[in-house]
Amino acid sequence: MATAQKKKKFRGVVSVTPERCKGCAICVEFCPTGAITMSERLNSKGYHYPEFTYPDKCTGCALCGMYCPDFAIYGYREKIEEGE
């Protein structure tokens, strides 16, 4: 008997403001799914900043933003419309 795969009703989204980031990588360390990585690029202050690298892994838990000391990143859940 095959089990039906449950269809997600939301997707996780992460928004990053690179210029606020000081490159501490706390958001990367606390991301439970590994959806965020540090960029190879630098912001104008010379810091590597986080990137939303794996959107399919994100649950929208928002831990990244809760732990960011600079308010440079936040996560949220976005409703998926029927047919997406």
N, C-alpha and C positions, 0 to 999 in steps of 0.2 A: 504494500500500500504506500503510495507516494504521498508525501506531505506537501501541502500547498505553501508556497513561499509568501510570507506576509509582505504586502506592499507598504513601503514607507509613506507616511502622510506629511513628512517634513524633511528638510535637509539642513545640515549644519553649514553655517557660513562664518568666515572669519574676516574681519576688516583690520587692516594694518595701516598705521600712519608712520611711515619710515622716519620722518624727521623728528618725531618725539622719542624714538628709541635710542637707548644707550648701549645696546648689544649685550645685555646681561643673560639672555637666553632662558630666563625663568619660565617664560611661556612655553618654550619647547620642552623643558624638563617636566612641566606639570601637565602637558597634553596627554591624556590617557590613551589616545588612539594613534598618536604619531602623525597627525595631519599637518603639523607645522614644522618647518625646518629653518635653519638660519641661512640667509641669502649669501651668495658669494659677493654680491654688490655691496657698496658702502653708501651711507647717507652723507649729507653735506658735512656732518661732524666727524666723519671717518669711522663710523660704527657699522658693523654688519647688523642687519635687521631681520626679523622673521618674515617668512613667506608662507602663504597658505598653499602648500605643495600638493597635498593629497585630499582634495575636497570630498571624494567618495568615502573617506574614513571619518570625517567630522560628524559628530553627533549634536553639535550646537550646545554643549554643556557650559560653555562660557568660562571655564577655569582659566583659560589664557588671560582674559581680561581681569579676572578677580585677583590674580597674582601679579600682574604687571604694575611695577611701582611708578611707571611714567605715563600710564593711560595711553599707551601707544598701540594697543591691540584690544579687540573685543570680539566675542563670538555670540551668535544668536541662532535661533531656529527660524527657518523660512518655510512657510507652507508650500507643499507641492500641489499644483493644480491637477485636476483629473486629466489624464492623457499625456502627462510629462514623463 
